[in-house]
Amino acid sequence: MKISYLMLGGNIGDRINYLSRSIELLGRDAGKIVGKSAIYESEPWGFDDSRWFLNQVVVLETNLVPLALLEIIRRIEQIMGRERTNCGYQARTIDIDILLYDNQIINTPELVIPHPLMAERMFVLMPMAELAPNLSHPVLYRTMAYLKEHCNDTKQVELKFKIEHNNHEFI
């Protein structure tokens, strides 16, 4: 079994439902969800939009190879109404990114792991540091806690829901 950290986020529609349903489908089709961060609300990153994102990191235990996992992720995004265009960053119902896959480094046209921008995004580092503060980035050789403390991202990220025994507690 391999451990993968996945970032989920969306800013269109019933954001909490899209997160929950995506996690359910990941657990059904990709492996076992063995950890979930709190849910954070954040300003859009890389584009302007008045709708903020809900973001959450999940830890997935899987037997899938990275490209097979990516294929399932894309199918789940499609089921959740995600429409991909070639117009750069934009509003979406759900986006699921593979942040880390064990300690592997992958750099292909289809997939780059670790996610190349994770250390530049506070909305990624806050939940990663919550779940695995001492986990080392396999390229940067820094812990998630260190990367969070030294991140230059100034976009607002706020704790929205704590995870308490698989229930959401509103903050």
C-alpha positions as protocol buffer text, in pm:
chain_id: "A"
residue {
  index: 1
  type: MET
  ca { x: 0 y: 0 z: 0 }
}
residue {
  index: 2
  type: LYS
  ca { x: 113 y: 352 z: -81 }
}
residue {
  index: 3
  type: ILE
  ca { x: 23 y: 673 z: 101 }
}
residue {
  index: 4
  type: SER
  ca { x: -92 y: 969 z: -105 }
}
residue {
  index: 5
  type: TYR
  ca { x: -186 y: 1317 z: 12 }
}
residue {
  index: 6
  type: LEU
  ca { x: -462 y: 1475 z: -194 }
}
residue {
  index: 7
  type: MET
  ca { x: -584 y: 1836 z: -193 }
}
residue {
  index: 8
  type: LEU
  ca { x: -954 y: 1887 z: -257 }
}
residue {
  index: 9
  type: GLY
  ca { x: -1109 y: 2224 z: -318 }
}
residue {
  index: 10
  type: GLY
  ca { x: -1392 y: 2404 z: -489 }
}
residue {
  index: 11
  type: ASN
  ca { x: -1570 y: 2738 z: -496 }
}
residue {
  index: 12
  type: ILE
  ca { x: -1891 y: 2674 z: -692 }
}
residue {
  index: 13
  type: GLY
  ca { x: -2219 y: 2539 z: -560 }
}
residue {
  index: 14
  type: ASP
  ca { x: -2259 y: 2331 z: -245 }
}
residue {
  index: 15
  type: ARG
  ca { x: -1889 y: 2329 z: -160 }
}
residue {
  index: 16
  type: ILE
  ca { x: -1914 y: 2112 z: 151 }
}
residue {
  index: 17
  type: ASN
  ca { x: -2121 y: 1852 z: -33 }
}
residue {
  index: 18
  type: TYR
  ca { x: -1871 y: 1841 z: -320 }
}
residue {
  index: 19
  type: LEU
  ca { x: -1588 y: 1780 z: -73 }
}
residue {
  index: 20
  type: SER
  ca { x: -1781 y: 1511 z: 115 }
}
residue {
  index: 21
  type: ARG
  ca { x: -1900 y: 1330 z: -196 }
}
residue {
  index: 22
  type: SER
  ca { x: -1554 y: 1341 z: -355 }
}
residue {
  index: 23
  type: ILE
  ca { x: -1401 y: 1189 z: -41 }
}
residue {
  index: 24
  type: GLU
  ca { x: -1668 y: 919 z: -43 }
}
residue {
  index: 25
  type: LEU
  ca { x: -1591 y: 835 z: -407 }
}
residue {
  index: 26
  type: LEU
  ca { x: -1215 y: 837 z: -346 }
}
residue {
  index: 27
  type: GLY
  ca { x: -1266 y: 590 z: -61 }
}
residue {
  index: 28
  type: ARG
  ca { x: -1483 y: 371 z: -279 }
}
residue {
  index: 29
  type: ASP
  ca { x: -1276 y: 378 z: -599 }
}
residue {
  index: 30
  type: ALA
  ca { x: -915 y: 465 z: -510 }
}
residue {
  index: 31
  type: GLY
  ca { x: -837 y: 315 z: -170 }
}
residue {
  index: 32
  type: LYS
  ca { x: -895 y: 387 z: 196 }
}
residue {
  index: 33
  type: ILE
  ca { x: -916 y: 737 z: 342 }
}
residue {
  index: 34
  type: VAL
  ca { x: -698 y: 719 z: 654 }
}
residue {
  index: 35
  type: GLY
  ca { x: -685 y: 1087 z: 745 }
}
residue {
  index: 36
  type: LYS
  ca { x: -861 y: 1417 z: 684 }
}
residue {
  index: 37
  type: SER
  ca { x: -758 y: 1771 z: 770 }
}
residue {
  index: 38
  type: ALA
  ca { x: -993 y: 2038 z: 889 }
}
residue {
  index: 39
  type: ILE
  ca { x: -1172 y: 2230 z: 616 }
}
residue {
  index: 40
  type: TYR
  ca { x: -1029 y: 2570 z: 533 }
}
residue {
  index: 41
  type: GLU
  ca { x: -1180 y: 2860 z: 343 }
}
residue {
  index: 42
  type: SER
  ca { x: -945 y: 3054 z: 120 }
}
residue {
  index: 43
  type: GLU
  ca { x: -929 y: 3331 z: -133 }
}
residue {
  index: 44
  type: PRO
  ca { x: -890 y: 3216 z: -493 }
}
residue {
  index: 45
  type: TRP
  ca { x: -524 y: 3166 z: -583 }
}
residue {
  index: 46
  type: GLY
  ca { x: -399 y: 3257 z: -930 }
}
residue {
  index: 47
  type: PHE
  ca { x: -717 y: 3432 z: -1047 }
}
residue {
  index: 48
  type: ASP
  ca { x: -977 y: 3681 z: -926 }
}
residue {
  index: 49
  type: ASP
  ca { x: -1320 y: 3562 z: -814 }
}
residue {
  index: 50
  type: SER
  ca { x: -1552 y: 3673 z: -537 }
}
residue {
  index: 51
  type: ARG
  ca { x: -1629 y: 3312 z: -443 }
}
residue {
  index: 52
  type: TRP
  ca { x: -1386 y: 3166 z: -190 }
}
residue {
  index: 53
  type: PHE
  ca { x: -1276 y: 2803 z: -190 }
}
residue {
  index: 54
  type: LEU
  ca { x: -1329 y: 2534 z: 67 }
}
residue {
  index: 55
  type: ASN
  ca { x: -1014 y: 2319 z: 84 }
}
residue {
  index: 56
  type: GLN
  ca { x: -925 y: 1997 z: 259 }
}
residue {
  index: 57
  type: VAL
  ca { x: -636 y: 1751 z: 247 }
}
residue {
  index: 58
  type: VAL
  ca { x: -705 y: 1379 z: 272 }
}
residue {
  index: 59
  type: VAL
  ca { x: -463 y: 1094 z: 323 }
}
residue {
  index: 60
  type: LEU
  ca { x: -533 y: 800 z: 94 }
}
residue {
  index: 61
  type: GLU
  ca { x: -394 y: 451 z: 135 }
}
residue {
  index: 62
  type: THR
  ca { x: -395 y: 298 z: -213 }
}
residue {
  index: 63
  type: ASN
  ca { x: -270 y: 12 z: -428 }
}
residue {
  index: 64
  type: LEU
  ca { x: -305 y: 224 z: -740 }
}
residue {
  index: 65
  type: VAL
  ca { x: -5 y: 350 z: -932 }
}
residue {
  index: 66
  type: PRO
  ca { x: 0 y: 731 z: -966 }
}
residue {
  index: 67
  type: LEU
  ca { x: -138 y: 749 z: -1322 }
}
residue {
  index: 68
  type: ALA
  ca { x: -425 y: 513 z: -1236 }
}
residue {
  index: 69
  type: LEU
  ca { x: -501 y: 729 z: -932 }
}
residue {
  index: 70
  type: LEU
  ca { x: -500 y: 1039 z: -1152 }
}
residue {
  index: 71
  type: GLU
  ca { x: -744 y: 870 z: -1391 }
}
residue {
  index: 72
  type: ILE
  ca { x: -986 y: 796 z: -1106 }
}
residue {
  index: 73
  type: ILE
  ca { x: -947 y: 1152 z: -974 }
}
residue {
  index: 74
  type: ARG
  ca { x: -1035 y: 1296 z: -1316 }
}
residue {
  index: 75
  type: ARG
  ca { x: -1341 y: 1071 z: -1335 }
}
residue {
  index: 76
  type: ILE
  ca { x: -1455 y: 1184 z: -988 }
}
residue {
  index: 77
  type: GLU
  ca { x: -1406 y: 1549 z: -1085 }
}
residue {
  index: 78
  type: GLN
  ca { x: -1620 y: 1488 z: -1394 }
}
residue {
  index: 79
  type: ILE
  ca { x: -1893 y: 1318 z: -1188 }
}
residue {
  index: 80
  type: MET
  ca { x: -1889 y: 1622 z: -956 }
}
residue {
  index: 81
  type: GLY
  ca { x: -1949 y: 1855 z: -1251 }
}
residue {
  index: 82
  type: ARG
  ca { x: -1594 y: 1980 z: -1303 }
}
residue {
  index: 83
  type: GLU
  ca { x: -1551 y: 2134 z: -1645 }
}
residue {
  index: 84
  type: ARG
  ca { x: -1189 y: 2160 z: -1757 }
}
residue {
  index: 85
  type: THR
  ca { x: -1084 y: 2425 z: -2008 }
}
residue {
  index: 86
  type: ASN
  ca { x: -748 y: 2549 z: -2126 }
}
residue {
  index: 87
  type: CYS
  ca { x: -810 y: 2895 z: -1978 }
}
residue {
  index: 88
  type: GLY
  ca { x: -587 y: 2869 z: -1672 }
}
residue {
  index: 89
  type: TYR
  ca { x: -714 y: 2890 z: -1316 }
}
residue {
  index: 90
  type: GLN
  ca { x: -1089 y: 2933 z: -1281 }
}
residue {
  index: 91
  type: ALA
  ca { x: -1387 y: 2870 z: -1056 }
}
residue {
  index: 92
  type: ARG
  ca { x: -1479 y: 2502 z: -1017 }
}
residue {
  index: 93
  type: THR
  ca { x: -1706 y: 2261 z: -831 }
}
residue {
  index: 94
  type: ILE
  ca { x: -1414 y: 2041 z: -726 }
}
residue {
  index: 95
  type: ASP
  ca { x: -1045 y: 2010 z: -795 }
}
residue {
  index: 96
  type: ILE
  ca { x: -844 y: 1716 z: -666 }
}
residue {
  index: 97
  type: ASP
  ca { x: -466 y: 1736 z: -680 }
}
residue {
  index: 98
  type: ILE
  ca { x: -213 y: 1469 z: -591 }
}
residue {
  index: 99
  type: LEU
  ca { x: 27 y: 1654 z: -360 }
}
residue {
  index: 100
  type: LEU
  ca { x: 247 y: 1362 z: -257 }
}
residue {
  index: 101
  type: TYR
  ca { x: 261 y: 993 z: -337 }
}
residue {
  index: 102
  type: ASP
  ca { x: 473 y: 811 z: -80 }
}
residue {
  index: 103
  type: ASN
  ca { x: 817 y: 966 z: -114 }
}
residue {
  index: 104
  type: GLN
  ca { x: 817 y: 941 z: -493 }
}
residue {
  index: 105
  type: ILE
  ca { x: 930 y: 1205 z: -737 }
}
residue {
  index: 106
  type: ILE
  ca { x: 749 y: 1190 z: -1071 }
}
residue {
  index: 107
  type: ASN
  ca { x: 799 y: 1434 z: -1357 }
}
residue {
  index: 108
  type: THR
  ca { x: 611 y: 1339 z: -1671 }
}
residue {
  index: 109
  type: PRO
  ca { x: 393 y: 1539 z: -1912 }
}
residue {
  index: 110
  type: GLU
  ca { x: 84 y: 1384 z: -1750 }
}
residue {
  index: 111
  type: LEU
  ca { x: 180 y: 1415 z: -1384 }
}
residue {
  index: 112
  type: VAL
  ca { x: 426 y: 1595 z: -1158 }
}
residue {
  index: 113
  type: ILE
  ca { x: 466 y: 1478 z: -796 }
}
residue {
  index: 114
  type: PRO
  ca { x: 524 y: 1639 z: -554 }
}
residue {
  index: 115
  type: HIS
  ca { x: 279 y: 1899 z: -672 }
}
residue {
  index: 116
  type: PRO
  ca { x: 506 y: 2174 z: -810 }
}
residue {
  index: 117
  type: LEU
  ca { x: 325 y: 2465 z: -641 }
}
residue {
  index: 118
  type: MET
  ca { x: 238 y: 2314 z: -302 }
}
residue {
  index: 119
  type: ALA
  ca { x: 513 y: 2503 z: -115 }
}
residue {
  index: 120
  type: GLU
  ca { x: 383 y: 2834 z: -254 }
}
residue {
  index: 121
  type: ARG
  ca { x: 22 y: 2791 z: -143 }
}
residue {
  index: 122
  type: MET
  ca { x: -83 y: 2856 z: 214 }
}
residue {
  index: 123
  type: PHE
  ca { x: -418 y: 2686 z: 149 }
}
residue {
  index: 124
  type: VAL
  ca { x: -219 y: 2365 z: 89 }
}
residue {
  index: 125
  type: LEU
  ca { x: 39 y: 2407 z: 363 }
}
residue {
  index: 126
  type: MET
  ca { x: -203 y: 2480 z: 647 }
}
residue {
  index: 127
  type: PRO
  ca { x: -388 y: 2147 z: 618 }
}
residue {
  index: 128
  type: MET
  ca { x: -66 y: 1960 z: 535 }
}
residue {
  index: 129
  type: ALA
  ca { x: 106 y: 2099 z: 845 }
}
residue {
  index: 130
  type: GLU
  ca { x: -202 y: 2007 z: 1049 }
}
residue {
  index: 131
  type: LEU
  ca { x: -199 y: 1645 z: 928 }
}
residue {
  index: 132
  type: ALA
  ca { x: 172 y: 1580 z: 894 }
}
residue {
  index: 133
  type: PRO
  ca { x: 384 y: 1863 z: 1038 }
}
residue {
  index: 134
  type: ASN
  ca { x: 703 y: 1653 z: 1039 }
}
residue {
  index: 135
  type: LEU
  ca { x: 657 y: 1504 z: 693 }
}
residue {
  index: 136
  type: SER
  ca { x: 947 y: 1607 z: 470 }
}
residue {
  index: 137
  type: HIS
  ca { x: 893 y: 1734 z: 116 }
}
residue {
  index: 138
  type: PRO
  ca { x: 1086 y: 1485 z: -105 }
}
residue {
  index: 139
  type: VAL
  ca { x: 1240 y: 1758 z: -323 }
}
residue {
  index: 140
  type: LEU
  ca { x: 1276 y: 2056 z: -91 }
}
residue {
  index: 141
  type: TYR
  ca { x: 1384 y: 1846 z: 211 }
}
residue {
  index: 142
  type: ARG
  ca { x: 1184 y: 2065 z: 448 }
}
residue {
  index: 143
  type: THR
  ca { x: 898 y: 1965 z: 676 }
}
residue {
  index: 144
  type: MET
  ca { x: 543 y: 2076 z: 613 }
}
residue {
  index: 145
  type: ALA
  ca { x: 556 y: 2284 z: 932 }
}
residue {
  index: 146
  type: TYR
  ca { x: 873 y: 2459 z: 811 }
}
residue {
  index: 147
  type: LEU
  ca { x: 726 y: 2524 z: 465 }
}
residue {
  index: 148
  type: LYS
  ca { x: 411 y: 2669 z: 622 }
}
residue {
  index: 149
  type: GLU
  ca { x: 610 y: 2901 z: 849 }
}
residue {
  index: 150
  type: HIS
  ca { x: 822 y: 3025 z: 557 }
}
residue {
  index: 151
  type: CYS
  ca { x: 553 y: 3052 z: 289 }
}
residue {
  index: 152
  type: ASN
  ca { x: 526 y: 3394 z: 121 }
}
residue {
  index: 153
  type: ASP
  ca { x: 163 y: 3346 z: 15 }
}
residue {
  index: 154
  type: THR
  ca { x: -43 y: 3639 z: 147 }
}
residue {
  index: 155
  type: LYS
  ca { x: -386 y: 3511 z: 40 }
}
residue {
  index: 156
  type: GLN
  ca { x: -626 y: 3470 z: 331 }
}
residue {
  index: 157
  type: VAL
  ca { x: -688 y: 3117 z: 460 }
}
residue {
  index: 158
  type: GLU
  ca { x: -924 y: 3059 z: 752 }
}
residue {
  index: 159
  type: LEU
  ca { x: -1018 y: 2748 z: 948 }
}
residue {
  index: 160
  type: LYS
  ca { x: -1382 y: 2682 z: 865 }
}
residue {
  index: 161
  type: PHE
  ca { x: -1468 y: 2335 z: 1001 }
}
residue {
  index: 162
  type: LYS
  ca { x: -1276 y: 2121 z: 1247 }
}
residue {
  index: 163
  type: ILE
  ca { x: -1301 y: 1747 z: 1196 }
}
residue {
  index: 164
  type: GLU
  ca { x: -1430 y: 1578 z: 1510 }
}
residue {
  index: 165
  type: HIS
  ca { x: -1491 y: 1202 z: 1483 }
}
residue {
  index: 166
  type: ASN
  ca { x: -1578 y: 1233 z: 1112 }
}
residue {
  index: 167
  type: ASN
  ca { x: -1829 y: 1511 z: 1176 }
}
residue {
  index: 168
  type: HIS
  ca { x: -1790 y: 1876 z: 1084 }
}
residue {
  index: 169
  type: GLU
  ca { x: -1796 y: 2128 z: 1362 }
}
residue {
  index: 170
  type: PHE
  ca { x: -1858 y: 2482 z: 1240 }
}
residue {
  index: 171
  type: ILE
  ca { x: -1600 y: 2738 z: 1356 }
}
